[in-house]
Amino acid sequence: METSIIKIGNSKGLRLSKTILKKYDIRDKVELILEKGQIILKPIASPRKNWEKKFKKMNESRDDKLLMNNVFEDEDLEKWI
């Protein structure tokens, strides 16, 4: 696929189509890899972004209770040691 380099302020950039962004799940950031005469753009996934804040909020509102019983309570874990 061929695409043009465009002027962005005092810099230049590469415009990616909505289709490419969706297909490769590119959101806010990409990792730029320079390798053997190639430039590789790799999506950066942040699936756990802001979890710490959300867990803290759950704890403060006392909404951080277990949803199911301990699944290992009747297991003999000693045999795995």
N, C-alpha and C positions, 0 to 999 in steps of 0.2 A: 504494500500500500504506500502510495506517495502522498505526502502532505507538505504544506508550506510552513516556513518559519515566519512568524508574524511579529510586528513591533508592538511591544507592551511598555508604554512609558519610555524610559531610557534603555530598556532591555529588549530582548527578543524572547519569544516563547513558542511553544508548540500547542496548537489547539486540538483537543481530542473530542470526537463526536460523542453525543449522548449514547449512541449505540455501543461504542467501544467502552465508555465508562461503565455502562450497565453490564455488558458481557463479562468484563474482567473485575467487576465489583470495586471500581476505583472510586473512592469517596473524597477525603480531604487531603491525603498525603500519599506520595509514592516514594519508594526507595529507588535512588538513581545508582545504577551499577555500571561502572566503566570497565569494559573487559575486551581485550584483544580487538581494538578498533571498532567496538560496538558500544552503544548506549542502550541499557536495558532498564525499562521502567517496571517496577514490581509493586503491586498494591500493598499497602500496609493496613492490616486488619487490626482493629482495636475492640474486640468483642467484650472486654471487661472494663472498658473506659468508664470512669465515675462509679465503679462498684463500691469503693471505699466510702464515698459520701452517702450512697444509698443504704449501705449496711448500717452506717452510723444513724441515719434517720430512722431506719426500722427499729434499731435498738432503743432510741429515744422514745419512740411511740409504742414500745413494748410489742412490736409486731414481728419479732424474730424468734418465734417458737418453732419447734420441730413439727413438721407436717405428718410425719409417720414415726412409728416406734423404731427403736434401735434395731436394725435388721440383723445385728450380730449378737444380740443378747443371749441367744440360746446356742451359740456356736462355741466349740472348744478351740479357742485360738492358740492354746499351748502347743498343739501338735504342729503348728506352723513355725514355731520359734526354733 
